[in-house]
């Protein structure tokens, strides 16, 4: 089977592409010179593919890379190009709590993209995933670098909401299963095998890198303010405003009406020292090179 992966140079896309024979996968992204809204370029890339795995997405807006352009217009372009080339299956990686009319452009545009996929007339699978982690992520990576920089971490709200982190290896397992037709015409939630609070996740990462960390409670509005500042000044923000919203409401339960994975496909691995170690970046904290105005 020949497959195309949008967002192929992103975190999940890279891990997913590695599961396929290099000769049978087309990985597409801005880095490979393909604009997600360029129907012509997508059509040429999808030629000969039986399935398209749509992983392209952003968690903050920069310049013309807006949520609407990438999530909504990009998905429309993917569907049109897939139809032109006779692609038989379309898989989309969405977010666990994407929904309409919630006041978050990230959540709302992901929902709009889902609706485009559902209305495409194609055989589709929409995977509404929670927090995914692994080597090259923005979760374990940023926590470990943060505790190396300063041994202080703030909760998102005075009463934390739970998360269920998913190892990228298990997320890829589900994506591959969907690609082979295991979950036809369905919208399915994907969550990790263990539920915990962000503060506990931070403590486990800190322990894995040999650091102590002090957890302090903070109001949601304060975290959103910090997120906005880090979006302005960092190349990869410590936390994006969309992520602050996610953590404030929890990343463990899907919205009503979303199906569950079959038992045999459900992620089971906990947020263990072994999983954390596999996701850790090289030791070190944040520095000047992480700022947007640095060279």
Secondary structure by P-SEA (a helix, b strand, c coil): cbbbbcccccaaaaaaaaacccccccccccccccccccaaaaaaaacccccccccccccccccccccccccaaaaaaaaaaaaaacccbbbbbbccccccccccaaaaaaaaaaaaaaaccccbbbbbccccccccccaaaaaaaaaaacccccccccbbbbbbbbcaaaaaaaaaaaaacccccbbbbbbccccccaaaaaaaaaaaabbbbbbbbbcaaaaaaaaaaaaaccccccccaaaaaaaaacccccccccccccccccccccccaaaaaaacccccccccccccccc
